Amino acid sequence: MVAETKISKPSAQLDLRMWVRLLECAKMIEKQLRRNFLEQFDTTLPRFDVLATLDRAPQGLNMGGLSRALLVSNGNVTSIVRQLQEQGLVLSRPDPADRRSAIVVLTPRGREQFTALAAAHHSWVREALDSFTEDKQEALLSLLTELKTHLR
């Protein structure tokens, strides 16, 4: 016999409302970031994400590692890496440990482009959250950190 779990109506509504509000806030900021990247740098948020991931891995990453870090499929990453290669922002070289695989690294031009993109990204996020006081930001960060810990 399966035990029934009863959730009180206010509790169920609260967690769903919280979940929807988190998504709404994230999507609102993401929409503005996407627009800014396109308008000001003629690039996309996914390209920025690939550059940011490679910036955190100066030795480079193979395509599988890049896909895992970005939580997207190999096909999505392959297309973006190809575009970035055409722009001279990344370089793909054979993986010495596995010749069937390639290691992707930022080029000096890619590192320079990422630095400009990252500075703009930071200022856009700061601008989006500007009316939310530092105390509130710290409190929310603390709560979200706690939530993330519980979700693991």
KAWOSUL-V310531 format. One record per pair of residues at least 12 apart in sequence whose C-alpha atoms are under 10 Angstrom apart, sorted by sequence separation. I is the first residue (numbers start at 0). J is the second residue. D is the distance in whole Angstrom. If there is no record, write none. Layout:
i:I j:J d:D
i:I j:J d:D
//
This chain:
i:32 j:44 d:7
i:33 j:45 d:9
i:52 j:64 d:10
i:53 j:65 d:8
i:62 j:74 d:10
i:65 j:77 d:10
i:90 j:102 d:8
i:91 j:103 d:4
i:92 j:104 d:8
i:52 j:65 d:7
i:63 j:76 d:9
i:90 j:103 d:6
i:91 j:104 d:7
i:30 j:44 d:10
i:33 j:47 d:10
i:52 j:66 d:10
i:62 j:76 d:7
i:63 j:77 d:10
i:89 j:103 d:7
i:90 j:104 d:5
i:91 j:105 d:9
i:29 j:44 d:8
i:53 j:68 d:10
i:62 j:77 d:7
i:65 j:80 d:10
i:89 j:104 d:6
i:90 j:105 d:6
i:91 j:106 d:10
i:49 j:65 d:8
i:52 j:68 d:7
i:88 j:104 d:9
i:89 j:105 d:4
i:90 j:106 d:6
i:49 j:66 d:9
i:52 j:69 d:8
i:88 j:105 d:6
i:89 j:106 d:5
i:90 j:107 d:10
i:51 j:69 d:10
i:62 j:80 d:9
i:87 j:105 d:9
i:88 j:106 d:5
i:89 j:107 d:9
i:49 j:68 d:9
i:84 j:103 d:9
i:87 j:106 d:7
i:88 j:107 d:8
i:89 j:108 d:8
i:90 j:109 d:9
i:48 j:68 d:10
i:49 j:69 d:7
i:84 j:104 d:10
i:87 j:107 d:9
i:88 j:108 d:6
i:89 j:109 d:6
i:48 j:69 d:7
i:84 j:105 d:9
i:87 j:108 d:7
i:88 j:109 d:4
i:89 j:110 d:9
i:83 j:105 d:9
i:84 j:106 d:9
i:86 j:108 d:9
i:87 j:109 d:7
i:88 j:110 d:7
i:80 j:103 d:8
i:86 j:109 d:9
i:88 j:111 d:9
i:45 j:69 d:9
i:80 j:104 d:10
i:88 j:112 d:8
i:84 j:109 d:9
i:88 j:113 d:9
i:83 j:109 d:8
i:49 j:76 d:8
i:62 j:91 d:9
i:45 j:75 d:9
i:46 j:76 d:9
i:49 j:79 d:8
i:50 j:80 d:9
i:59 j:89 d:10
i:61 j:91 d:9
i:45 j:76 d:9
i:48 j:79 d:10
i:49 j:80 d:8
i:59 j:90 d:9
i:60 j:91 d:9
i:61 j:92 d:9
i:46 j:78 d:10
i:47 j:79 d:10
i:59 j:91 d:9
i:61 j:93 d:9
i:46 j:79 d:6
i:50 j:83 d:9
i:59 j:92 d:10
i:61 j:94 d:7
i:45 j:79 d:8
i:46 j:80 d:8
i:49 j:83 d:9
i:60 j:94 d:9
i:59 j:94 d:10
i:43 j:79 d:10
i:46 j:82 d:9
i:47 j:83 d:10
i:53 j:89 d:9
i:61 j:97 d:10
i:46 j:83 d:7
i:63 j:100 d:9
i:65 j:102 d:9
i:50 j:88 d:8
i:62 j:100 d:7
i:63 j:101 d:9
i:64 j:102 d:9
i:65 j:103 d:8
i:50 j:89 d:8
i:61 j:100 d:7
i:62 j:101 d:7
i:63 j:102 d:10
i:64 j:103 d:10
i:49 j:89 d:10
i:61 j:101 d:5
i:62 j:102 d:7
i:60 j:101 d:8
i:61 j:102 d:4
i:62 j:103 d:7
i:59 j:101 d:10
i:60 j:102 d:5
i:61 j:103 d:6
i:59 j:102 d:6
i:60 j:103 d:5
i:61 j:104 d:9
i:58 j:102 d:9
i:59 j:103 d:5
i:60 j:104 d:7
i:58 j:103 d:9
i:59 j:104 d:4
i:57 j:103 d:10
i:58 j:104 d:7
i:59 j:105 d:7
i:56 j:103 d:10
i:57 j:104 d:7
i:58 j:105 d:9
i:56 j:104 d:8
i:57 j:105 d:8
i:56 j:105 d:9
i:53 j:103 d:8
i:54 j:104 d:8
i:53 j:104 d:6
i:54 j:105 d:7
i:52 j:104 d:10
i:53 j:105 d:6
i:52 j:105 d:10
i:57 j:110 d:10
i:50 j:104 d:9
i:51 j:105 d:10
i:50 j:105 d:7
i:54 j:109 d:9
i:49 j:105 d:10
i:53 j:109 d:10
i:54 j:110 d:7
i:53 j:110 d:9
i:50 j:109 d:7
i:51 j:110 d:9
i:54 j:113 d:8
i:50 j:110 d:8
i:53 j:113 d:10
i:54 j:114 d:9
i:50 j:112 d:9
i:51 j:113 d:7
i:50 j:113 d:6
i:51 j:114 d:9
i:49 j:113 d:10
i:50 j:114 d:10
i:47 j:112 d:9
i:48 j:113 d:10
i:51 j:116 d:9
i:47 j:113 d:7
i:50 j:116 d:9
i:51 j:117 d:8
i:46 j:113 d:10
i:50 j:117 d:9
i:47 j:116 d:7
i:48 j:117 d:10
i:47 j:117 d:8
i:40 j:112 d:10
i:44 j:116 d:10
i:47 j:120 d:9
i:42 j:116 d:9
i:40 j:115 d:9
i:40 j:116 d:8
i:44 j:120 d:10
i:39 j:116 d:10
i:40 j:119 d:10
i:36 j:116 d:8
i:39 j:119 d:9
i:36 j:119 d:9
i:35 j:119 d:9
i:36 j:120 d:8
i:35 j:120 d:9
i:32 j:119 d:9
i:33 j:120 d:10
i:36 j:123 d:10
i:32 j:120 d:7
i:35 j:123 d:8
i:32 j:123 d:7
i:31 j:123 d:8
i:32 j:124 d:8
i:31 j:124 d:9
i:28 j:123 d:9
i:29 j:124 d:9
i:32 j:127 d:10
i:28 j:124 d:7
i:31 j:127 d:9
i:28 j:127 d:7
i:27 j:127 d:9
i:28 j:128 d:9
//
